[in-house]
């Protein structure tokens, strides 16, 4: 392995260790002392680099898994083709479900919108209930104290 690759791997391993120490609750200054960074700022930068790299790796993993799922859906639909063309209801139903799954994976569906309205009347009712609960709590506390 070339020296640069070894150095890069060693640096990345040290950055991962910095993340592990941070997760354990260590301060950046303590991480810098333990791992040989110049100061807390160097340790923080190392943790940040490792987290950015980890996020990119996870993004790559998600893309690979999404593609595998899409390939599986394609395979299933190809297997149903004869039934679909012959008008077999179950084949058509399964193909439609597979197509719906594909659309969700690709983000083709419109997001579901919720129309939520809070009225003054509703707010007043909530406030009244909160006041009643507070009053009951105060009464219960007073009874315990006597």
N, C-alpha and C positions, 0 to 999 in steps of 0.2 A: 504494500500500500504506500503511495507517495507520502512524503512528509506532510504536505499541505492537507491531505485527506486525514491523516492521523491527528494533526493539530485541530482540524475542524471537528472531528469526532470527539476528541478530548474536551474541546470547548463546549460542544453541545451537551456532553455528559455532565459537565460541571454546571451548565445552565439548568439542566433537568434537576440536578441535586439542589440547586438554589430554589427552584419551585417547590420541591419536596420540603425543604426547610421552612419556606414561607408558609406552606400549608400547615406545618406543625406549629406555626405561631411565632417563629423566630423573627426578630427585627431585621431590617436590611443591614444594619450595622453589624449584627451578630453573624449574618450570612457572609458579609464581606470579610470579617475576621476569620471565619472558619474556612472559607473557600479561596481566600487570597485575593479578593477584589480590592482595589485601592481604597474605596470608601463605600458608603451606603448607596450612593448614586450608581456606582458600577454594579452593585448587586441588584438594584432595582432594574437597571437596563438588561441585565442577564435574565432576570425573571420575565420581563416583558418580551424579550426575544424568544424565549422558550414557549411562552404562551401564544405568541403570534404564530410560531412554527407549528405548534400543536393544533391550533384552530385551522390552519391551512391543510394539515394532514387529515383532520376530521372532515373538512370540506371535500377533499379528494375521495375519502372513504365513502361519504354520502353519495357523491356523483357515481362512483363505481357500483354501489349497491342499487342506486336508482336505475342505472343502465342494465344491471342483471335482471331486475324486476321487469323492465320494459322488454327485454329479450324473452323472458318467460311468458309474458302476456302475448307477444307476437307468436311464439311457438304454440301456445294454447289456441289462439284464434286460427292459425293455419290448420291445426288439427280438427277444428270445428267447421272448416270451410265447406266440406261436402254436405254436412247436415244443414248448414245455413242456406246453401244453394238449393237444397231439396225442401226447404221450408219446415224442418224439424223444430217445433217450438222450443224444446229444451236447449238445443244448440244455439238458437237465436238469443234466448234468455242469457245463457252463459257468456256468449260473445258480447252482448250489451253490457253485462257486469264487468267484463274484462276491459271494455272500452271506457267505462266510467272510471275504473281504477287507473287506466292510462292517463285520462284527463286530469285526475287528481294529482298523480305523480308529476305531470308536466306543468301543473298550475294553470290549466286551461279554463277551469270553472271560475265563474264570478264568485267573489267572496259573499258570504251570507251577510246581509245587512239587518241590523236590529234597530228598530225605531223605539227608543226608550225616552219617555218624557216624565219628568218629575214636576208635579204641579204643586202649587202653594198649598192646596188642600191636603195632598199626600204628605208634604213636609210638616204641616201642622199636626196631622195625625201621628206621625212618627215622634215629633217633639212631645206631644201629649203623653204618648206611651212611655217615653224616656223619663218624663217627669213623674209619672205614676210609679214606675219601677224604682226610681231614686227615693221616692217617698216611702215605698214599702221597705226598701233596704234600710232607710233611716229608722223606721219603726221597729224593725227586727233588731237592729243594733241597740236601740234604746231599751227594748225588752230584755236583751241579754245582759245589759249593764245593771239592770235593777234586780 
